[in-house]
Structure formats: C-alpha cells, structure tokens
Amino acid sequence: MTLKLPVSVLVVIHTPALEVLLLERAARPGFWQSVTGSLDHADEPLAAAARREVREETGIDALPERLLRWPLAYTFEVYPEWRHRFVPGTVHNTEHVFSLEVPRPGPVTLAPKEHAASLWLPWPEAAAKCFSWSNRDAIRMLASRA
C-alpha cells in the first residue's frame, strides 16, 4: 500500500440543474461522498489530481475547461483509525475543493475496490446524504454559486 500525502482534492460533479453525483464507499456501506483523493506525489498539480481522481473513480473525462477550482480548502484532523494510511506523523489533511459540470446525469464506471454504487440526486438530497461535513458544505455552496 502506498502511503497517502496529507493533501487531497474534493470534486463535486453536477449538472446545470444541480443534480449531484454521489458515490458509496465499498468498504463502508451507507457512506456516500463526492469524488475525493490524495495527491499521488508532492509535485502533482491539484487540478491534475482532481482530473485523475474523477477518471479513476467514475470514468468521466474531466475536461479542463469544465473543472473549476474553488478558492476554498478545508484542513481537518485525520481520524486516528485512518492515520496508518498516511505518511508517518500525519495528523491533519488539507482538502482542496473543485466542481465539475457535466451536461446531464449519466452512468459512471466505478472503481470496484473503492465504490459500490453511484446515484444522482438534487443538491439538497445529496448534501443531506453525505457523511463528510466538508462535502456537505461544498454541495450547499454549489447551490449558492449557481
């Protein structure tokens, strides 16, 4: 297992009507989220990491002109039970927020080791279904940005 860097991306994928794509974690049934993932290496640009994670987790090609980096990053404590997945000494992670608009809801190709299911929901329902407070907040902000 490759140890994770404490810098990650969160990508809220949505339609113009603000239907939001959520993915259910394979290892944690009932844990729904947007696309997330850590940088592969310290020199990986954030936008490149966001595009890579979207492709790996959904099969969607995040066109650069559709991928929007928000002037927002969350720093939060990594739960003690997950710290073993990070480089030694990691206590906090900084998550950079992006959004990706797609024309319409569509099928996605899940990474089976990571996700068990996907669904498209109107933004209020998607926000309510997310376990992560940062993901919930980003979806709520998406609606206010529209």
FIKOLZA-1660 file (N, C-alpha, C; in steps of 0.1 Angstrom, whole numbers, plus 5000, padded with zeros to 4 digits):
% residues 146
   i   px   py   pz ch aa at
   1 5008 4988 5000  A  M  N
   1 5000 5000 5000  A  M CA
   1 5009 5012 5000  A  M  C
   2 5006 5022 4991  A  T  N
   2 5013 5034 4990  A  T CA
   2 5007 5044 5001  A  T  C
   3 5015 5050 5009  A  L  N
   3 5011 5059 5019  A  L CA
   3 5006 5072 5013  A  L  C
   4 4995 5077 5018  A  K  N
   4 4989 5089 5012  A  K CA
   4 4996 5102 5018  A  K  C
   5 4996 5112 5009  A  L  N
   5 5001 5125 5013  A  L CA
   5 4989 5132 5020  A  L  C
   6 4992 5142 5029  A  P  N
   6 4981 5148 5036  A  P CA
   6 4975 5161 5028  A  P  C
   7 4974 5159 5015  A  V  N
   7 4969 5169 5006  A  V CA
   7 4959 5162 4997  A  V  C
   8 4947 5166 4996  A  S  N
   8 4937 5159 4988  A  S CA
   8 4928 5169 4980  A  S  C
   9 4920 5163 4972  A  V  N
   9 4910 5171 4964  A  V CA
   9 4896 5165 4967  A  V  C
  10 4886 5174 4966  A  L  N
  10 4872 5170 4966  A  L CA
  10 4866 5176 4954  A  L  C
  11 4860 5168 4946  A  V  N
  11 4854 5172 4933  A  V CA
  11 4839 5169 4933  A  V  C
  12 4831 5180 4934  A  V  N
  12 4816 5179 4933  A  V CA
  12 4812 5179 4918  A  V  C
  13 4807 5167 4914  A  I  N
  13 4803 5166 4900  A  I CA
  13 4788 5169 4899  A  I  C
  14 4784 5178 4890  A  H  N
  14 4770 5182 4890  A  H CA
  14 4766 5185 4876  A  H  C
  15 4753 5186 4874  A  T  N
  15 4747 5190 4861  A  T CA
  15 4743 5205 4862  A  T  C
  16 4739 5211 4851  A  P  N
  16 4734 5225 4852  A  P CA
  16 4722 5227 4861  A  P  C
  17 4714 5216 4863  A  A  N
  17 4702 5217 4871  A  A CA
  17 4706 5213 4886  A  A  C
  18 4719 5212 4889  A  L  N
  18 4724 5209 4902  A  L CA
  18 4720 5196 4907  A  L  C
  19 4720 5186 4898  A  E  N
  19 4719 5172 4903  A  E CA
  19 4734 5168 4905  A  E  C
  20 4736 5162 4917  A  V  N
  20 4750 5159 4922  A  V CA
  20 4752 5144 4922  A  V  C
  21 4764 5140 4917  A  L  N
  21 4768 5126 4917  A  L CA
  21 4774 5123 4930  A  L  C
  22 4769 5112 4937  A  L  N
  22 4774 5107 4949  A  L CA
  22 4779 5092 4947  A  L  C
  23 4789 5089 4954  A  L  N
  23 4795 5075 4953  A  L CA
  23 4794 5069 4967  A  L  C
  24 4791 5056 4967  A  E  N
  24 4790 5049 4980  A  E CA
  24 4803 5041 4982  A  E  C
  25 4810 5043 4993  A  R  N
  25 4823 5036 4996  A  R CA
  25 4820 5021 4997  A  R  C
  26 4829 5014 4990  A  A  N
  26 4828 4999 4990  A  A CA
  26 4830 4993 5004  A  A  C
  27 4840 4999 5011  A  A  N
  27 4844 4994 5024  A  A CA
  27 4835 4999 5035  A  A  C
  28 4826 5009 5032  A  R  N
  28 4818 5015 5043  A  R CA
  28 4804 5017 5037  A  R  C
  29 4795 5006 5036  A  P  N
  29 4782 5008 5031  A  P CA
  29 4774 5019 5038  A  P  C
  30 4767 5027 5030  A  G  N
  30 4760 5038 5036  A  G CA
  30 4768 5051 5037  A  G  C
  31 4781 5051 5033  A  F  N
  31 4790 5062 5034  A  F CA
  31 4790 5068 5020  A  F  C
  32 4783 5079 5017  A  W  N
  32 4782 5085 5004  A  W CA
  32 4790 5098 5003  A  W  C
  33 4796 5100 4992  A  Q  N
  33 4805 5111 4990  A  Q CA
  33 4807 5115 4976  A  Q  C
  34 4813 5127 4974  A  S  N
  34 4817 5131 4960  A  S CA
  34 4831 5124 4958  A  S  C
  35 4836 5127 4946  A  V  N
  35 4850 5122 4943  A  V CA
  35 4860 5129 4952  A  V  C
  36 4868 5120 4958  A  T  N
  36 4879 5125 4967  A  T CA
  36 4892 5117 4964  A  T  C
  37 4903 5123 4968  A  G  N
  37 4915 5116 4967  A  G CA
  37 4927 5124 4970  A  G  C
  38 4938 5117 4973  A  S  N
  38 4950 5124 4977  A  S CA
  38 4959 5126 4965  A  S  C
  39 4968 5135 4966  A  L  N
  39 4978 5137 4955  A  L CA
  39 4987 5124 4954  A  L  C
  40 4991 5120 4942  A  D  N
  40 5000 5109 4941  A  D CA
  40 5014 5112 4945  A  D  C
  41 5018 5124 4943  A  H  N
  41 5032 5128 4947  A  H CA
  41 5032 5143 4950  A  H  C
  42 5041 5148 4957  A  A  N
  42 5042 5162 4962  A  A CA
  42 5041 5172 4950  A  A  C
  43 5046 5168 4938  A  D  N
  43 5047 5178 4927  A  D CA
  43 5034 5177 4918  A  D  C
  44 5025 5168 4921  A  E  N
  44 5013 5167 4913  A  E CA
  44 5004 5180 4914  A  E  C
  45 5001 5187 4904  A  P  N
  45 4993 5199 4905  A  P CA
  45 4979 5195 4910  A  P  C
  46 4972 5203 4917  A  L  N
  46 4959 5200 4923  A  L CA
  46 4949 5197 4912  A  L  C
  47 4949 5204 4901  A  A  N
  47 4939 5202 4890  A  A CA
  47 4942 5189 4884  A  A  C
  48 4954 5185 4882  A  A  N
  48 4958 5172 4876  A  A CA
  48 4953 5160 4886  A  A  C
  49 4954 5162 4899  A  A  N
  49 4950 5152 4908  A  A CA
  49 4934 5151 4907  A  A  C
  50 4928 5162 4906  A  A  N
  50 4913 5162 4905  A  A CA
  50 4908 5155 4893  A  A  C
  51 4915 5158 4881  A  R  N
  51 4911 5151 4869  A  R CA
  51 4914 5136 4870  A  R  C
  52 4925 5133 4876  A  R  N
  52 4929 5118 4877  A  R CA
  52 4919 5111 4886  A  R  C
  53 4915 5117 4897  A  E  N
  53 4906 5111 4906  A  E CA
  53 4892 5109 4900  A  E  C
  54 4887 5119 4893  A  V  N
  54 4874 5118 4886  A  V CA
  54 4875 5106 4876  A  V  C
  55 4885 5105 4868  A  R  N
  55 4887 5095 4858  A  R CA
  55 4887 5081 4865  A  R  C
  56 4896 5080 4876  A  E  N
  56 4897 5067 4883  A  E CA
  56 4884 5063 4889  A  E  C
  57 4877 5072 4895  A  E  N
  57 4865 5068 4903  A  E CA
  57 4852 5068 4896  A  E  C
  58 4852 5074 4884  A  T  N
  58 4839 5075 4877  A  T CA
  58 4840 5072 4862  A  T  C
  59 4852 5072 4856  A  G  N
  59 4854 5070 4842  A  G CA
  59 4851 5083 4834  A  G  C
  60 4847 5094 4841  A  I  N
  60 4844 5106 4834  A  I CA
  60 4857 5114 4831  A  I  C
  61 4858 5119 4819  A  D  N
  61 4870 5127 4815  A  D CA
  61 4867 5141 4819  A  D  C
  62 4873 5146 4829  A  A  N
  62 4871 5160 4834  A  A CA
  62 4878 5170 4825  A  A  C
  63 4871 5175 4815  A  L  N
  63 4878 5185 4806  A  L CA
  63 4882 5197 4814  A  L  C
  64 4894 5201 4812  A  P  N
  64 4900 5213 4820  A  P CA
  64 4891 5225 4820  A  P  C
  65 4884 5228 4809  A  E  N
  65 4875 5240 4809  A  E CA
  65 4863 5238 4817  A  E  C
  66 4859 5225 4821  A  R  N
  66 4847 5223 4829  A  R CA
  66 4851 5221 4844  A  R  C
  67 4864 5219 4847  A  L  N
  67 4868 5217 4860  A  L CA
  67 4871 5231 4867  A  L  C
  68 4864 5234 4877  A  L  N
  68 4866 5247 4884  A  L CA
  68 4872 5245 4898  A  L  C
  69 4884 5252 4900  A  R  N
  69 4889 5251 4913  A  R CA
  69 4884 5263 4921  A  R  C
  70 4878 5260 4933  A  W  N
  70 4873 5270 4941  A  W CA
  70 4884 5276 4950  A  W  C
  71 4882 5288 4954  A  P  N
  71 4891 5294 4964  A  P CA
  71 4888 5289 4978  A  P  C
  72 4889 5276 4980  A  L  N
  72 4884 5270 4992  A  L CA
  72 4892 5258 4995  A  L  C
  73 4897 5257 5007  A  A  N
  73 4904 5244 5012  A  A CA
  73 4900 5242 5026  A  A  C
  74 4898 5230 5030  A  Y  N
  74 4895 5226 5044  A  Y CA
  74 4907 5219 5049  A  Y  C
  75 4911 5223 5062  A  T  N
  75 4921 5215 5069  A  T CA
  75 4913 5208 5081  A  T  C
  76 4915 5195 5082  A  F  N
  76 4908 5188 5092  A  F CA
  76 4917 5177 5098  A  F  C
  77 4914 5173 5110  A  E  N
  77 4921 5162 5116  A  E CA
  77 4917 5149 5109  A  E  C
  78 4927 5141 5107  A  V  N
  78 4925 5127 5101  A  V CA
  78 4921 5118 5113  A  V  C
  79 4910 5111 5112  A  Y  N
  79 4906 5102 5122  A  Y CA
  79 4917 5093 5126  A  Y  C
  80 4920 5090 5139  A  P  N
  80 4931 5082 5143  A  P CA
  80 4931 5068 5136  A  P  C
  81 4919 5062 5134  A  E  N
  81 4918 5049 5128  A  E CA
  81 4922 5049 5113  A  E  C
  82 4924 5061 5107  A  W  N
  82 4928 5062 5093  A  W CA
  82 4942 5067 5091  A  W  C
  83 4949 5071 5102  A  R  N
  83 4962 5077 5100  A  R CA
  83 4973 5067 5095  A  R  C
  84 4971 5054 5097  A  H  N
  84 4980 5045 5092  A  H CA
  84 4981 5045 5077  A  H  C
  85 4971 5051 5070  A  R  N
  85 4971 5051 5055  A  R CA
  85 4980 5063 5050  A  R  C
  86 4984 5072 5059  A  F  N
  86 4991 5084 5055  A  F CA
  86 5006 5083 5059  A  F  C
  87 5014 5092 5053  A  V  N
  87 5028 5093 5057  A  V CA
  87 5029 5094 5072  A  V  C
  88 5039 5088 5078  A  P  N
  88 5041 5089 5092  A  P CA
  88 5041 5103 5098  A  P  C
  89 5034 5105 5109  A  G  N
  89 5033 5118 5115  A  G CA
  89 5021 5127 5111  A  G  C
  90 5014 5122 5101  A  T  N
  90 5002 5130 5096  A  T CA
  90 4991 5130 5107  A  T  C
  91 4987 5142 5110  A  V  N
  91 4975 5144 5119  A  V CA
  91 4964 5151 5112  A  V  C
  92 4968 5160 5102  A  H  N
  92 4958 5168 5095  A  H CA
  92 4960 5166 5080  A  H  C
  93 4949 5168 5073  A  N  N
  93 4948 5168 5059  A  N CA
  93 4942 5181 5054  A  N  C
  94 4947 5186 5042  A  T  N
  94 4941 5198 5036  A  T CA
  94 4935 5193 5023  A  T  C
  95 4922 5196 5022  A  E  N
  95 4913 5192 5011  A  E CA
  95 4910 5204 5002  A  E  C
  96 4913 5204 4990  A  H  N
  96 4911 5215 4980  A  H CA
  96 4898 5212 4972  A  H  C
  97 4889 5221 4971  A  V  N
  97 4876 5219 4965  A  V CA
  97 4876 5223 4951  A  V  C
  98 4869 5214 4943  A  F  N
  98 4867 5217 4928  A  F CA
  98 4853 5213 4926  A  F  C
  99 4848 5218 4914  A  S  N
  99 4835 5213 4909  A  S CA
  99 4837 5210 4894  A  S  C
 100 4828 5201 4890  A  L  N
 100 4829 5197 4876  A  L CA
 100 4814 5196 4871  A  L  C
 101 4811 5205 4861  A  E  N
 101 4798 5204 4855  A  E CA
 101 4798 5195 4843  A  E  C
 102 4788 5186 4843  A  V  N
 102 4786 5177 4831  A  V CA
 102 4772 5180 4826  A  V  C
 103 4770 5177 4813  A  P  N
 103 4757 5182 4807  A  P CA
 103 4744 5175 4813  A  P  C
 104 4745 5163 4817  A  R  N
 104 4734 5156 4822  A  R CA
 104 4738 5144 4831  A  R  C
 105 4729 5139 4840  A  P  N
 105 4733 5127 4847  A  P CA
 105 4735 5115 4838  A  P  C
 106 4745 5107 4841  A  G  N
 106 4747 5096 4832  A  G CA
 106 4754 5085 4840  A  G  C
 107 4755 5073 4834  A  P  N
 107 4761 5062 4841  A  P CA
 107 4776 5065 4843  A  P  C
 108 4782 5059 4853  A  V  N
 108 4796 5061 4856  A  V CA
 108 4802 5047 4857  A  V  C
 109 4815 5046 4855  A  T  N
 109 4823 5034 4857  A  T CA
 109 4830 5035 4870  A  T  C
 110 4825 5027 4880  A  L  N
 110 4831 5028 4893  A  L CA
 110 4843 5020 4894  A  L  C
 111 4852 5024 4903  A  A  N
 111 4864 5016 4907  A  A CA
 111 4859 5007 4918  A  A  C
 112 4857 4994 4915  A  P  N
 112 4850 4984 4924  A  P CA
 112 4857 4983 4937  A  P  C
 113 4870 4985 4938  A  K  N
 113 4876 4984 4951  A  K CA
 113 4873 4996 4960  A  K  C
 114 4869 5007 4954  A  E  N
 114 4866 5019 4961  A  E CA
 114 4851 5022 4963  A  E  C
 115 4843 5019 4953  A  H  N
 115 4829 5023 4954  A  H CA
 115 4820 5012 4950  A  H  C
 116 4808 5011 4957  A  A  N
 116 4799 5000 4954  A  A CA
 116 4787 5005 4946  A  A  C
 117 4784 5018 4946  A  A  N
 117 4772 5023 4939  A  A CA
 117 4774 5038 4936  A  A  C
 118 4765 5043 4927  A  S  N
 118 4765 5057 4925  A  S CA
 118 4751 5061 4923  A  S  C
 119 4748 5074 4926  A  L  N
 119 4735 5080 4923  A  L CA
 119 4736 5094 4921  A  L  C
 120 4726 5099 4913  A  W  N
 120 4725 5114 4911  A  W CA
 120 4713 5119 4919  A  W  C
 121 4715 5129 4926  A  L  N
 121 4704 5135 4935  A  L CA
 121 4704 5150 4933  A  L  C
 122 4692 5156 4935  A  P  N
 122 4691 5170 4936  A  P CA
 122 4700 5175 4947  A  P  C
 123 4706 5187 4946  A  W  N
 123 4717 5191 4956  A  W CA
 123 4712 5190 4970  A  W  C
 124 4700 5194 4974  A  P  N
 124 4697 5193 4988  A  P CA
 124 4697 5179 4994  A  P  C
 125 4692 5169 4986  A  E  N
 125 4693 5155 4990  A  E CA
 125 4707 5150 4990  A  E  C
 126 4715 5154 4980  A  A  N
 126 4729 5150 4980  A  A CA
 126 4736 5155 4992  A  A  C
 127 4734 5167 4996  A  A  N
 127 4741 5173 5008  A  A CA
 127 4737 5165 5020  A  A  C
 128 4724 5162 5021  A  A  N
 128 4719 5155 5033  A  A CA
 128 4725 5141 5034  A  A  C
 129 4728 5135 5023  A  K  N
 129 4732 5121 5023  A  K CA
 129 4747 5119 5026  A  K  C
 130 4755 5130 5025  A  C  N
 130 4770 5130 5027  A  C CA
 130 4773 5128 5041  A  C  C
 131 4783 5119 5044  A  F  N
 131 4788 5117 5058  A  F CA
 131 4797 5129 5061  A  F  C
 132 4805 5133 5052  A  S  N
 132 4816 5143 5054  A  S CA
 132 4810 5157 5055  A  S  C
 133 4813 5164 5065  A  W  N
 133 4808 5178 5067  A  W CA
 133 4814 5187 5056  A  W  C
 134 4826 5185 5052  A  S  N
 134 4832 5193 5041  A  S CA
 134 4825 5191 5028  A  S  C
 135 4822 5179 5025  A  N  N
 135 4815 5175 5013  A  N CA
 135 4800 5181 5013  A  N  C
 136 4794 5180 5025  A  R  N
 136 4780 5186 5026  A  R CA
 136 4781 5202 5024  A  R  C
 137 4791 5208 5030  A  D  N
 137 4792 5223 5029  A  D CA
 137 4795 5226 5014  A  D  C
 138 4804 5219 5007  A  A  N
 138 4807 5222 4993  A  A CA
 138 4794 5221 4985  A  A  C
 139 4786 5211 4987  A  I  N
 139 4774 5209 4979  A  I CA
 139 4764 5221 4981  A  I  C
 140 4763 5225 4994  A  R  N
 140 4755 5236 4997  A  R CA
 140 4760 5249 4991  A  R  C
 141 4773 5251 4991  A  M  N
 141 4779 5263 4984  A  M CA
 141 4777 5262 4969  A  M  C
 142 4777 5250 4963  A  L  N
 142 4775 5249 4949  A  L CA
 142 4762 5255 4945  A  L  C
 143 4751 5253 4953  A  A  N
 143 4738 5258 4951  A  A CA
 143 4739 5274 4952  A  A  C
 144 4746 5279 4961  A  S  N
 144 4746 5294 4962  A  S CA
 144 4755 5300 4952  A  S  C
 145 4764 5293 4946  A  R  N
 145 4773 5298 4935  A  R CA
 145 4765 5298 4921  A  R  C
 146 4755 5290 4920  A  A  N
 146 4748 5289 4907  A  A CA
 146 4740 5301 4904  A  A  C
% end
